[in-house]
Amino acid sequence: VTPRSGADAALPLETDRLLLEMWREADWTQLRPIATDPRVMRYITGGRPWSDDEIRDFVRRQTAAYAEHGCCRWKLVYKQSQEMIGFCGIGRWKGGAEQEIGWWLSHDYWGRGLATEAARAALDDAFRQAGFSRIVSIAYRENAASIAIMRKLGLHYEANFESDDVELVRYAIAIEEYVARPGPLTNRPRLRS
Ligand SMILES: CC(C)(COP(=O)(O)OP(=O)(O)OC[C@H]1O[C@@H](n2cnc3c(N)ncnc32)[C@H](O)[C@@H]1OP(=O)(O)O)[C@@H](O)C(=O)NCCC(=O)NCCS
């Protein structure tokens, strides 16, 4: 895996059904219905909706991450309808050193394999383009759907731990494991606009 760099970094990623795009500041209003849905937030905040400030901060952090690494927790656009349906990608877990892959989808889009589809592209890009050597993924221990995605991506169980009184689980994958795992690597170039 040779990380790409330079001009390609500014281009969105594409899968069969999705575009993984950079955020614009105004996009935060499209994230609001998702980040205030208690079904989505169940295993994020225990169900508490994010405030407008939290949503705006999230979008700002993606701009900063993108400037630093050329990748972020990408905005997911459903190609067929051009609707923003959530996000997927890499961010620093709780602002620390670990690069974590995560995903949130609008409830209407659950159960169609979309998070896995997005995550495969985001993980591949994180290794190839951003050049990370290790990616973790962290979830509430009860979040079976999220843990199923981690396993499908080839992450291995690493540890159970507790943070802010919540029981969490951490999965991880190093670049050596990623290139060695069976099956073809996703190798979609970024879209040229
Ligand atoms: C987690 C989330 C992104 C999954 O999105 P999705 O597009 O439905 O996920 P996928 O269809 O790609 O894959 C989910 C997998 O989990 C499985 N799954 C779903 N619910 C499950 C459950 N309750 N128990 C066990 N497995 C479950 C699915 O069967 C699927 O696996 P499969 O392909 O082997 O059948 C979505 O539920 C969501 O946005 N949740 C709220 C936000 C969140 O919790 N994010 C993760 C924080 S760590």
The ligand as an SDF file (V2000), in Angstrom:
LIG
                    3D

 48 50  0  0  0  0  0  0  0  0999 V2000
  -24.1990    1.3960   13.2450 C   0  0  0  0  0  0  0  0  0  0  0  0
  -24.8740    1.8410   11.9480 C   0  0  0  0  0  0  0  0  0  0  0  0
  -24.0110    2.8930   11.2590 C   0  0  0  0  0  0  0  0  0  0  0  0
  -25.0020    0.6150   11.0470 C   0  0  0  0  0  0  0  0  0  0  0  0
  -25.4080    1.0240    9.7490 O   0  0  0  0  0  0  0  0  0  0  0  0
  -25.9400   -0.0250    8.6700 P   0  0  0  0  0  0  0  0  0  0  0  0
  -25.7790    0.5970    7.3260 O   0  0  0  0  0  0  0  0  0  0  0  0
  -27.2690   -0.5080    9.0670 O   0  0  0  0  0  0  0  0  0  0  0  0
  -24.8560   -1.1930    8.8280 O   0  0  0  0  0  0  0  0  0  0  0  0
  -24.5680   -2.3700    7.8050 P   0  0  0  0  0  0  0  0  0  0  0  0
  -25.8600   -2.7850    7.1830 O   0  0  0  0  0  0  0  0  0  0  0  0
  -23.4630   -1.9570    6.8790 O   0  0  0  0  0  0  0  0  0  0  0  0
  -23.9680   -3.5080    8.7320 O   0  0  0  0  0  0  0  0  0  0  0  0
  -24.5380   -3.7690    9.9810 C   0  0  0  0  0  0  0  0  0  0  0  0
  -24.2450   -5.2040   10.3430 C   0  0  0  0  0  0  0  0  0  0  0  0
  -24.6610   -5.3910   11.6750 O   0  0  0  0  0  0  0  0  0  0  0  0
  -25.6330   -6.4150   11.7290 C   0  0  0  0  0  0  0  0  0  0  0  0
  -26.5830   -6.0380   12.7640 N   0  0  0  0  0  0  0  0  0  0  0  0
  -27.4480   -5.0070   12.7420 C   0  0  0  0  0  0  0  0  0  0  0  0
  -28.1410   -4.9800   13.8950 N   0  0  0  0  0  0  0  0  0  0  0  0
  -27.6750   -5.9850   14.6520 C   0  0  0  0  0  0  0  0  0  0  0  0
  -27.9930   -6.4730   15.9340 C   0  0  0  0  0  0  0  0  0  0  0  0
  -28.9070   -5.8760   16.6920 N   0  0  0  0  0  0  0  0  0  0  0  0
  -27.3330   -7.5590   16.3810 N   0  0  0  0  0  0  0  0  0  0  0  0
  -26.3920   -8.1600   15.6340 C   0  0  0  0  0  0  0  0  0  0  0  0
  -26.0300   -7.7340   14.3960 N   0  0  0  0  0  0  0  0  0  0  0  0
  -26.6760   -6.6570   13.9200 C   0  0  0  0  0  0  0  0  0  0  0  0
  -26.2280   -6.4580   10.3620 C   0  0  0  0  0  0  0  0  0  0  0  0
  -26.8280   -7.7010   10.1130 O   0  0  0  0  0  0  0  0  0  0  0  0
  -25.0100   -6.1900    9.4980 C   0  0  0  0  0  0  0  0  0  0  0  0
  -24.1770   -7.3170    9.3920 O   0  0  0  0  0  0  0  0  0  0  0  0
  -24.2820   -8.3330    8.1170 P   0  0  0  0  0  0  0  0  0  0  0  0
  -23.9220   -7.5330    6.9110 O   0  0  0  0  0  0  0  0  0  0  0  0
  -23.2770   -9.3770    8.4490 O   0  0  0  0  0  0  0  0  0  0  0  0
  -25.6800   -8.8240    8.0660 O   0  0  0  0  0  0  0  0  0  0  0  0
  -26.2670    2.4160   12.1960 C   0  0  0  0  0  0  0  0  0  0  0  0
  -27.0190    1.4830   12.8920 O   0  0  0  0  0  0  0  0  0  0  0  0
  -26.2250    3.7120   12.9800 C   0  0  0  0  0  0  0  0  0  0  0  0
  -26.1050    4.7980   12.4180 O   0  0  0  0  0  0  0  0  0  0  0  0
  -26.3420    3.6290   14.3280 N   0  0  0  0  0  0  0  0  0  0  0  0
  -26.3440    4.8000   15.1690 C   0  0  0  0  0  0  0  0  0  0  0  0
  -24.9800    5.4540   15.2910 C   0  0  0  0  0  0  0  0  0  0  0  0
  -23.9770    4.5170   15.9110 C   0  0  0  0  0  0  0  0  0  0  0  0
  -24.2470    3.8450   16.8960 O   0  0  0  0  0  0  0  0  0  0  0  0
  -22.7800    4.5150   15.3260 N   0  0  0  0  0  0  0  0  0  0  0  0
  -21.6880    3.6970   15.7920 C   0  0  0  0  0  0  0  0  0  0  0  0
  -21.0530    4.2620   16.9780 C   0  0  0  0  0  0  0  0  0  0  0  0
  -19.7070    3.2090   17.5200 S   0  0  0  0  0  0  0  0  0  0  0  0
  1  2  1  0
  2  3  1  0
  2  4  1  0
  2 36  1  0
  4  5  1  0
  5  6  1  0
  6  7  2  0
  6  8  1  0
  6  9  1  0
  9 10  1  0
 10 11  2  0
 10 12  1  0
 10 13  1  0
 13 14  1  0
 14 15  1  0
 15 16  1  0
 15 30  1  0
 16 17  1  0
 17 18  1  0
 17 28  1  0
 18 19  1  0
 18 27  1  0
 19 20  2  0
 20 21  1  0
 21 22  1  0
 21 27  2  0
 22 23  1  0
 22 24  2  0
 24 25  1  0
 25 26  2  0
 26 27  1  0
 28 29  1  0
 28 30  1  0
 30 31  1  0
 31 32  1  0
 32 33  2  0
 32 34  1  0
 32 35  1  0
 36 37  1  0
 36 38  1  0
 38 39  2  0
 38 40  1  0
 40 41  1  0
 41 42  1  0
 42 43  1  0
 43 44  2  0
 43 45  1  0
 45 46  1  0
 46 47  1  0
 47 48  1  0
M  END
$$$$
